[in-house]
Amino acid sequence: MQQYSENCPCGASTPCAPTWYAALAQEQSDRAMYAWHTPLVLAYLLQHPNESVAREQYLDGQFRILQLYLDRGLAALNRFGQTQRRRNAVQGTDFAYDTQALAAYRPLPGWIPDRYARSVHDLRDADDGFVGDGHESYGARMAELVRATVDAYLNGPAG
């Protein structure tokens, strides 16, 4: 498990961006790993909301989408994403969440946790890869990362 300090805005002892980019790159050649693209991106953005890749106006929807993933699983999350892409294409919008579909989930609190029980570093397997121990194991680590992200926001500023 990652050791935490003040070296990354999320509290991880080393910057998370290189690990995040490595996972994103590996997804491009591993279709099975790519199934977890949305939780990977959203957990990273919520743990690092001040980075330029995060867009504040989308964070509440992203937080709710992670809750949907925890509540209903990966298949439901990916169906939701497909539905959103079709909806946006029909409406001619670049990007917008169907807020009605996410209304049952808790809104993003008005503060940012300063640490999380898991970081993207925890997605690595024993060989410092991501799926060397199998996609199911990677998926389990992803669920732990997402749970840690959501819990940190829901458990209050002391995280």
Buried (B, 14 or more C-beta within 10 A) or exposed (E): EBEBEEEBBBBBEBBBBEBBEBBBEBBEEBEEBBBBBBBBBBBBBBBBBEEEEBEEEBBBBBBBBBBBBBEEEBEEBBEBEEEBEEBBEEEEEEEEBEEEBBEEBEEBBEEBBBBBBBBBBBBBBEEEBBBEBEBEBBBEBBBBBBBBBBBBBBEEEEB
